[in-house]
Amino acid sequence: MRLLSKRAARAAAVGGVILAAMGSTVAYAGTSSTELSNGRLSFEAFNGREASLPASKFYSATQYKKTSGGTVTVVFGMTTESILVKSPAKTVKKGQKVGHSWGGRSVADTGDCSATGFMKSNGSTYYTPPVNRLC
């Protein structure tokens, strides 16, 4: 699954926000996902060097595609050994894809060179497997 293109990532990073995702699989990037009963939670992260950006930064996005059930309010997140960030609350209904991009973060904040996406909804938290090798 592709969340972010190199060209879009480069253009968005210049403006301070990642809007689209990486188009190829590389050594310093990855996508992970978790299948939920009502959709799929995905997380993508890559080192800046993969989009001709500083190698000292990594870029990531968390996304949810809702395939069944009623409208819910979600909060997206991303965590590493050193940081935890959350999005504002977002509403998502069946058939929609909603996500949040985390912009450029220091790879030093990853600790073990990995990051994990998550989503909070209705009192529960759902995690993706970590994306590794971001350094």
N, C-alpha and C positions, 0 to 999 in steps of 0.2 A: 504494500500500500504506500502510495506517495502522498506525503502531507506538504512538503516544502520543495521548487526547482532551483538549480544553481543560480540561474539568471534572476529569478524573482527574489531569492534569498539575498543576493548581492545588492540588488536595488533597494530592497526593504531595509537591509541592515544599514545602509547609508542614511536612511531616514530614521533609523532607530527601532524599527519594528519588522519582524519577519512576517510576511504575508503569504508566502507560498513555499514549496519545499523542494527537497533535493531529488534530482531525477535519476541518479545512479547509485549503485551500491559500491561503497568504498571502505577502506580500512578504518577510517576515523568517523564513521557514521553508522546509524542503524535505526531500525523501526521495530517497535514491539507492540503487541496488542493483547487485550484480554476480551474474550467473548463473554458477554453478559446475557441474561435471559431476555433482555429487551433491546439489545444492540451491541455495538463493539466500541471499546475504548482503545484508542491508539495513541502512541507517543513516538515522536521522531526527534533525534538529536544528531548534530554533526559538528565537527571541528571546523572553525572558520577557514582553515587552509583548503578545504574541499570546495569552497566558493570564492577563492582568491581573496579572502579576508584574513585578518590576523589569526595566526595559529594559537594565540594566547586566549582566544575567545571560542565559546561553543554556542550554538544556536539550537533552540528546541521549540516544539509545539505539542500541545495535547489536544486531542480531538475525540468527539463522541458522535457516532451515527446511531440514531434511535430508530429501531425497526418495528417496535410494537409498544403497546401500552399508551396511557394517557400522558398529557403534558406534565413535565417535571421541571424543577429549578435545580441547576447544577452549579458547582464551583469547581473550576479546574485548578490543578496544582502541578508543581514540579519540585522535586527534592533531590539533593545531593548530600554528601557527608557534611557540608558546611552551610547550605542554604535551603530554605523552604519558601516558595512563593505561591500565592493564590490569586486567581482572577476574581473580578467582580462576578456576582451571581448572573447566570444566563438562563433563559427559558428555552426548552427544546421540546418539540412535539414529534410524533411519529413521522418518519420520512425525512427528517432534517439532519444535517450535519452541523455541529456547532463546535468551535474550538477556541483556543487561545495560544498565541505565540509569545515566547518569553524573551525575545531579543537576544542580544549578545551578553553572555555572562563569562566571567573569568574561568578558565579551565582550572586555575588554582583552587577555586571553590568546589571542584568536584571531589577532591581528596583522592579517591581511588579511580578517577577518570570515568566515572559512570554517573548517570542521572536516571530518574524514574518519574513517570507521569502518574497522576492520580486524578480522581473525580470524586467529589462529595455530593450526595443526593439523598434526601429523605433520611438523614441521620446515619447513613452508611458511607464508607469510603472504599473505593475500588482502585486498585493499583495495576499498572502494567509491569511486566518484567523490566529490569533495568536495561538501558542501552549502555554498553561498555566501550572502552577504547576511544574516549573523547579527547585524550591528551596526545 
